[in-house]
Amino acid sequence: MRSARVALIWIVLAVAIGVPIALSLTSPLLEWRGPVYILAGLAGMIALGLALVQPLLIAGYLPGLAGYRSRRVHHWIGGALVVALLVHVGGLWITSPPDMIDALTYTSPTPFSPWGVTAMWAIFAVAGLALLRRRLGLRMWRIAHMSLAVVIVAGSVVHVLLVEGTMETISKAALCALVVAAAIKVIADVMQRKTRPMRSSSGGS
């Protein structure tokens, strides 16, 4: 029974991430795009999928990955997320430098650009702070990480939803909804753990 539940969780996660990517690769819009642009788009979709995995890992929701192992994988996935983002941005820069300059300077006329760029800087900020984690202290690190995670999720989801590209609408919306739901669930659990000792101590006084 437990093995079936474990398999179901991993299958659902694979479907949630894999189906939108697979459907995007069948888009007729790719017929007029070069390999660099296609790679950049694929990297962006992978980054969105990794954004779903990250909160599940740090909260220990994925079976077979708990405690120290889950945190270690979370760190490695964070690095993979940065690499995917660099490929995404780099590929778009190669295909259209003026558009990327407008996006990075927040002067692009496209409504999805500022959301994506803001999420990008937040991801880079998390990666940079991770290198200074020991100097920051656990409490400051958690506050900064949680705050930036909210920016990353919000910016990424709005960015993806506003882009009218190769991703199929329903599967894209479903993946974005899962990313938001996972982030909200983890934040709620963290807040609940913080308030639980206060409630128990106040109840005993």
Rosetta blueprint (number, residue, H / E / L):
1 M L
2 R H
3 S H
4 A H
5 R H
6 V H
7 A H
8 L H
9 I H
10 W H
11 I H
12 V H
13 L H
14 A H
15 V H
16 A H
17 I H
18 G H
19 V H
20 P H
21 I H
22 A H
23 L H
24 S H
25 L L
26 T L
27 S L
28 P H
29 L H
30 L H
31 E H
32 W H
33 R L
34 G L
35 P H
36 V H
37 Y H
38 I H
39 L H
40 A H
41 G H
42 L H
43 A H
44 G H
45 M H
46 I H
47 A H
48 L H
49 G H
50 L H
51 A H
52 L H
53 V H
54 Q H
55 P H
56 L H
57 L H
58 I H
59 A L
60 G L
61 Y L
62 L L
63 P L
64 G L
65 L L
66 A L
67 G H
68 Y H
69 R H
70 S H
71 R H
72 R H
73 V H
74 H H
75 H H
76 W H
77 I H
78 G H
79 G H
80 A H
81 L H
82 V H
83 V H
84 A H
85 L H
86 L H
87 V H
88 H H
89 V H
90 G H
91 G H
92 L H
93 W H
94 I H
95 T H
96 S L
97 P H
98 P H
99 D H
100 M H
101 I H
102 D H
103 A H
104 L H
105 T L
106 Y L
107 T L
108 S L
109 P L
110 T L
111 P L
112 F L
113 S H
114 P H
115 W H
116 G H
117 V H
118 T H
119 A H
120 M H
121 W H
122 A H
123 I H
124 F H
125 A H
126 V H
127 A H
128 G H
129 L H
130 A H
131 L H
132 L L
133 R H
134 R H
135 R H
136 L H
137 G L
138 L H
139 R H
140 M H
141 W H
142 R H
143 I H
144 A H
145 H H
146 M H
147 S H
148 L H
149 A H
150 V H
151 V H
152 I H
153 V H
154 A H
155 G H
156 S H
157 V H
158 V H
159 H H
160 V H
161 L H
162 L H
163 V L
164 E L
165 G L
166 T L
167 M L
168 E L
169 T H
170 I H
171 S H
172 K H
173 A H
174 A H
175 L H
176 C H
177 A H
178 L H
179 V H
180 V H
181 A H
182 A H
183 A H
184 I H
185 K H
186 V H
187 I H
188 A H
189 D H
190 V H
191 M H
192 Q H
193 R H
194 K H
195 T H
196 R H
197 P H
198 M H
199 R H
200 S H
201 S H
202 S H
203 G H
204 G H
205 S L
